Amino acid sequence: MNVSAAALLWLLVGFVLANWPFLTEKRFFVFGKTAKPFWFRVVEMLVSYGLLLGFGWILEASVGRVQSQTWNFYSITALLFVLMAYPGYVWRFLRRRPSA
């Protein structure tokens, strides 16, 4: 896999993982059917951000040598992750629902 394909794959997986907490009311897609509080969605986003970092590390190791990162990398990727979560947030909290 070349670098361009790895970067595109990382972005697509990041988009899916960022919107994952807003798709269902089940906790981690498995537990319970009650409504999730917002703080639990934030916890799910942190867990999925960690999964994305691990997936990126695996992709980088498969393409070449893994570079050490500083706080700049983590702050930019965290903000990119939150930005990718915006469509799921809009779908869950801001869309109009039909009135009963």
N, C-alpha and C positions, 0 to 999 in steps of 0.2 A: 504494500500500500504506500502510495506517495504522500507527501506532506499535505498537498491540497485536499486529497480525499480524506485524510485523517482530520483535518481542520473542519471540513464540511460535516463529517460524521459527528464530531464533537459538538458542533453547533446544533445539529438536529437533535441529538440526544439531550443536550442542555435545554432546548425548547420544550421537549416532552417532559423532562424531569421538573422544569420550573412550573409547568402548568398542572402537574400531577396532583398537588394538594387541593386544587379547586375543582377537580372533575367529579368527585364523589364525596358523600358524607361519611363513608367508612374510613376508619383510622388506619392508615398505611394500606389501603385497599383491601383490608382483611377483616378488621375487628369492628363490631358494633354497627348499629343503624341509626343511632341518635345523632342529632346535629352536632357538628364539631365546633368548638369555640375557635375564635380567630387565633388565639395564642397557639393552639395545637397545629393550625395550618402553618404558622411560622416555624414551629419545631419540625414539621414535615419538610418545609423548604430547606432548613438547615441540614437535615439528613440527606436530602436529595442533592444539595450542593456538595456535601462530602462525597457522595457517590459519583458525582460528575468530576470532582477533582481526582478521585481514584481512577476513573475511566480515562481521563486525560493523561494521567501518568502512565497507564498501560499503553495507550496509543503512542505517546512520545517514546516509550521504551521500544516499541515495535518498529518505529521509524528510524531511530538513531539513539544517540546518547542523551540521557536525561539531564537537563540543566537544573541547577539549584535556583530557587526563586526567592524573592524578597517580599516584603509586605506590599509593595506596589502591585505585584502580580495578583495577589489575593484580593486586594481591595477592588481592582478593576474587574476581575472575574466575578466577584460578588455583586457588583453593581450591574454588570452585564446579565447576570442570572436574574436579578430582581427586574430588570427591564424586560427580559424574555417572559417573565411571569405576568406581565400586564394583561395580555389577552384573557388569561384564565381568571384574573381578578375582576375584569370587566364583566365577563360572562357570569361569574358567581354573584357579584354584589351590585353591579350597576345596570344590568339589563332590565327592561320592563317586563313584568310578568302580567299575564292576562288577569283582569280583575274578576272575582267570582260573582 
